[in-house]
């Protein structure tokens, strides 16, 4: 099962929020919850709200489908912060001029998925099996190894 939550127009720059969202990407929901709860960053509070909303959406979807639900088995499968609308303001500057102020906003999207729905990479083959699978290479003739040499280009001396 997969559920998502989006918060738009968060009054913080996307660059600052990405520092926090990178910490929880591909984590289990209880671990991500703990990371966000004890983070000192201001962005962690907004991202925590979105994470709780995504978990609540997953719970509601499970209730609608009449399936068992356990929030501890969920993982953050997708977490991204995009830039939102930039609010443009002006402040007073020297000699009667105005200087622009850019108040940046961002959009946060988090998707959580159950352990069965998460796509796991295929398991890698053990190294012992790989050594047995390799075949020895046939030796090539020395003439085949020789490469044609290209004529050296003359460099002009700069004064």
C-alpha positions in Angstrom: 0.0 0.0 0.0 1.2 3.5 -0.8 0.1 6.9 0.4 1.3 10.4 -0.1 1.1 13.8 1.4 2.0 17.2 -0.1 2.4 20.5 1.7 2.6 23.5 -0.6 3.9 27.0 0.0 6.1 26.4 3.0 7.8 29.7 3.9 11.3 28.4 3.8 13.8 28.0 0.9 13.9 24.6 -0.8 17.7 24.5 -0.4 17.5 24.6 3.4 14.7 22.0 3.5 16.5 19.5 1.2 19.2 19.2 3.9 16.6 17.7 6.2 14.7 15.7 3.7 17.9 13.9 2.6 18.2 12.5 6.2 14.9 10.6 6.0 14.8 9.4 2.4 14.5 5.5 2.3 14.2 5.2 6.1 11.6 3.4 8.1 8.8 5.6 9.3 9.7 5.2 13.1 13.3 6.1 12.4 12.4 9.1 10.2 10.0 10.2 12.9 12.8 10.1 15.5 15.2 12.0 13.2 12.8 14.7 12.6 11.6 15.1 16.2 15.1 15.6 17.5 16.5 17.7 14.7 17.4 21.3 15.4 16.6 22.5 11.9 13.4 24.6 11.5 12.5 22.7 8.4 12.3 19.5 10.4 9.0 20.6 12.0 7.3 21.2 8.6 8.6 17.9 7.2 7.5 16.0 10.3 3.9 17.3 9.7 4.0 16.0 6.2 5.3 12.6 7.3 2.6 12.3 9.9 0.0 13.2 7.3 1.3 10.6 4.8 1.1 7.9 7.5 -2.5 9.0 8.4 -3.4 8.8 4.7 -2.0 5.3 4.5 -4.0 4.3 7.6 -7.2 5.7 6.0 -6.5 3.9 2.8 -6.0 0.6 4.7 -9.2 1.2 6.6 -11.2 1.8 3.4 -9.8 -1.4 1.9 -10.4 -3.3 5.1 -6.8 -4.5 5.4 -4.6 -4.7 8.5 -2.4 -1.7 9.1 0.9 -1.3 11.0 2.6 2.0 10.8 5.9 0.5 11.9 6.3 -1.5 8.7 6.0 1.6 6.4 9.1 3.1 4.7 9.6 6.6 3.2 9.8 5.5 -0.4 9.8 9.0 -2.0 10.7 12.3 -0.4 11.3 15.5 -2.4 11.3 19.3 -1.8 10.6 21.5 -4.9 10.8 25.2 -5.2 7.5 27.1 -4.8 6.4 30.6 -5.7 8.9 33.3 -4.8 7.3 36.4 -3.1 9.0 39.6 -4.3 9.2 42.5 -1.9 11.2 45.7 -1.7 13.0 47.4 1.2 14.4 50.9 1.5 18.0 51.5 0.5 20.4 54.4 0.4 19.6 57.6 -1.7 15.9 56.8 -2.0 16.3 53.5 -3.9 14.6 50.2 -3.2 16.3 46.8 -3.0 14.5 43.6 -3.8 13.9 40.9 -1.2 13.1 37.4 -2.5 11.0 35.4 0.0 11.3 31.9 -1.2 8.8 29.1 -0.6 8.8 25.4 -1.2 6.6 22.3 -1.8 7.2 19.1 0.2 6.0 15.7 -1.0 6.4 12.5 0.9 5.2 9.0 -0.1 5.2 6.1 2.3 4.9 2.5 1.2 4.5 -0.8 3.0 7.4 -3.3 3.1 5.8 -5.5 0.5 5.2 -2.6 -1.9 8.7 -1.2 -1.7 10.9 -2.1 -4.6 14.0 -3.8 -3.4 17.1 -4.2 -5.6 17.8 -7.7 -6.8 20.3 -9.6 -4.5 23.9 -9.6 -5.7 25.6 -12.9 -6.3 28.2 -13.9 -3.7 31.8 -13.4 -4.8 32.7 -17.1 -4.5 30.1 -18.0 -7.2 31.4 -15.2 -9.4 34.9 -16.5 -9.4 33.8 -20.0 -10.5 31.6 -18.6 -13.3 34.5 -16.6 -14.9 36.4 -18.4 -17.6 40.1 -18.0 -18.2 40.9 -15.7 -21.1 42.6 -17.0 -24.2 46.0 -15.5 -24.8 46.3 -13.4 -27.9 49.2 -13.2 -30.4 51.8 -10.5 -29.7 51.2 -8.9 -33.1 47.5 -8.3 -32.2 48.6 -6.3 -29.1 50.8 -3.9 -31.1 49.0 -0.6 -31.9 49.7 1.8 -34.7 51.4 4.9 -33.5 50.0 8.2 -34.7 52.5 10.8 -35.9 53.3 13.3 -33.1 51.7 16.8 -33.7 54.1 19.7 -33.6 53.4 22.3 -31.0 53.9 25.9 -31.8 56.1 27.7 -29.3 54.3 30.8 -28.0 56.4 33.9 -27.3 
